[in-house]
């Protein structure tokens, strides 16, 4: 799903939550990397700061840096079509 969104030109940033660098590199080599930028959170402290309670979590942050949407769970075609795309239209 992220690869499809990235192909539309949407800049997707990721945070590798408690992943070791070699495992992350291996994952990207096998499945590709849809992210424009990736940060690491090996200690899990960023997740605590953001209040993450389920992995994966998705946030829509507008151009002013305001979090407009938070979704815990894997993105599906339905969630993207019915929720995320309308929000992208509203805040882009």
C-alpha positions as a Markdown table, in Angstrom:
| # | Residue | x | y | z |
|---|---|---|---|---|
| 1 | Unk | 0.0 | 0.0 | 0.0 |
| 2 | Unk | 2.8 | 2.4 | 0.9 |
| 3 | Unk | 4.5 | 1.8 | -2.5 |
| 4 | Unk | 1.3 | 2.7 | -4.3 |
| 5 | Unk | 0.9 | 5.9 | -2.3 |
| 6 | Unk | 4.6 | 6.8 | -2.9 |
| 7 | Unk | 4.0 | 6.4 | -6.7 |
| 8 | Unk | 1.4 | 9.2 | -6.5 |
| 9 | Unk | 4.1 | 11.6 | -5.3 |
| 10 | Unk | 3.0 | 11.6 | -1.7 |
| 11 | Unk | 6.1 | 12.0 | 0.4 |
| 12 | Unk | 6.1 | 9.2 | 3.0 |
| 13 | Unk | 8.4 | 9.3 | 5.9 |
| 14 | Unk | 8.9 | 6.3 | 8.1 |
| 15 | Unk | 10.3 | 5.5 | 11.5 |
| 16 | Unk | 11.9 | 2.1 | 12.0 |
| 17 | Unk | 10.6 | 1.2 | 15.4 |
| 18 | Unk | 13.0 | -1.0 | 17.4 |
| 19 | Unk | 14.6 | -2.4 | 14.2 |
| 20 | Unk | 18.3 | -3.1 | 13.9 |
| 21 | Unk | 19.9 | -1.5 | 10.9 |
| 22 | Unk | 20.9 | -4.8 | 9.2 |
| 23 | Unk | 17.3 | -6.1 | 9.5 |
| 24 | Unk | 16.0 | -2.9 | 8.1 |
| 25 | Unk | 18.4 | -3.0 | 5.2 |
| 26 | Unk | 17.5 | -6.6 | 4.5 |
| 27 | Unk | 13.8 | -5.8 | 4.6 |
| 28 | Unk | 14.2 | -2.9 | 2.1 |
| 29 | Unk | 16.3 | -5.0 | -0.2 |
| 30 | Unk | 13.7 | -7.7 | -0.2 |
| 31 | Unk | 10.5 | -5.6 | -0.4 |
| 32 | Unk | 11.7 | -2.2 | -1.6 |
| 33 | Unk | 11.7 | 1.1 | 0.2 |
| 34 | Unk | 8.6 | 3.4 | -0.4 |
| 35 | Unk | 9.9 | 6.0 | 2.1 |
| 36 | Unk | 11.3 | 9.4 | 1.1 |
| 37 | Unk | 13.0 | 9.5 | 4.5 |
| 38 | Unk | 13.4 | 6.9 | 7.3 |
| 39 | Unk | 14.5 | 7.6 | 10.8 |
| 40 | Unk | 15.3 | 5.0 | 13.4 |
| 41 | Unk | 13.8 | 4.5 | 16.9 |
| 42 | Unk | 15.8 | 1.6 | 18.2 |
| 43 | Unk | 15.1 | 2.5 | 21.8 |
| 44 | Unk | 11.4 | 3.1 | 21.2 |
| 45 | Unk | 11.5 | 6.6 | 22.7 |
| 46 | Unk | 10.0 | 8.4 | 19.7 |
| 47 | Unk | 7.1 | 5.9 | 19.8 |
| 48 | Unk | 6.5 | 6.9 | 23.4 |
| 49 | Unk | 6.7 | 10.6 | 22.6 |
| 50 | Unk | 4.1 | 10.1 | 19.9 |
| 51 | Unk | 1.8 | 7.8 | 22.0 |
| 52 | Unk | 2.2 | 4.9 | 19.6 |
| 53 | Unk | 0.1 | 2.0 | 20.9 |
| 54 | Unk | 0.1 | -0.3 | 17.8 |
| 55 | Unk | 2.5 | -1.0 | 15.0 |
| 56 | Unk | 2.1 | 0.0 | 12.3 |
| 57 | Unk | 0.6 | 3.5 | 12.9 |
| 58 | Unk | 0.0 | 6.1 | 10.2 |
| 59 | Unk | -0.1 | 9.9 | 10.7 |
| 60 | Unk | -1.2 | 12.5 | 8.2 |
| 61 | Unk | 0.7 | 15.7 | 9.0 |
| 62 | Unk | -0.2 | 18.8 | 7.0 |
| 63 | Unk | 2.2 | 21.4 | 5.6 |
| 64 | Unk | 2.0 | 23.4 | 8.8 |
| 65 | Unk | 3.1 | 20.4 | 10.8 |
| 66 | Unk | -0.3 | 19.7 | 12.4 |
| 67 | Unk | -1.3 | 16.1 | 12.8 |
| 68 | Unk | -4.6 | 15.8 | 11.0 |
| 69 | Unk | -5.1 | 12.0 | 11.2 |
| 70 | Unk | -3.8 | 9.0 | 13.1 |
| 71 | Unk | -4.5 | 5.4 | 12.2 |
| 72 | Unk | -3.4 | 2.3 | 14.1 |
| 73 | Unk | -3.2 | -0.7 | 11.9 |
| 74 | Unk | -2.2 | -1.6 | 8.4 |
| 75 | Unk | -3.5 | 0.6 | 5.7 |
| 76 | Unk | -6.0 | -1.1 | 3.4 |
| 77 | Unk | -7.5 | -0.1 | 0.1 |
| 78 | Unk | -10.7 | 0.8 | 1.9 |
| 79 | Unk | -9.0 | 3.0 | 4.5 |
| 80 | Unk | -7.0 | 4.8 | 1.9 |
| 81 | Unk | -10.0 | 5.3 | -0.4 |
| 82 | Unk | -12.6 | 6.2 | 2.2 |
| 83 | Unk | -10.5 | 8.1 | 4.8 |
| 84 | Unk | -7.0 | 9.0 | 3.7 |
| 85 | Unk | -7.6 | 10.2 | 0.1 |
| 86 | Unk | -10.4 | 12.7 | 1.2 |
| 87 | Unk | -8.1 | 14.0 | 3.9 |
| 88 | Unk | -5.3 | 14.4 | 1.4 |
| 89 | Unk | -7.6 | 16.4 | -0.9 |
| 90 | Unk | -8.6 | 18.6 | 2.1 |
| 91 | Unk | -5.1 | 19.3 | 3.4 |
| 92 | Unk | -3.0 | 19.4 | 0.2 |
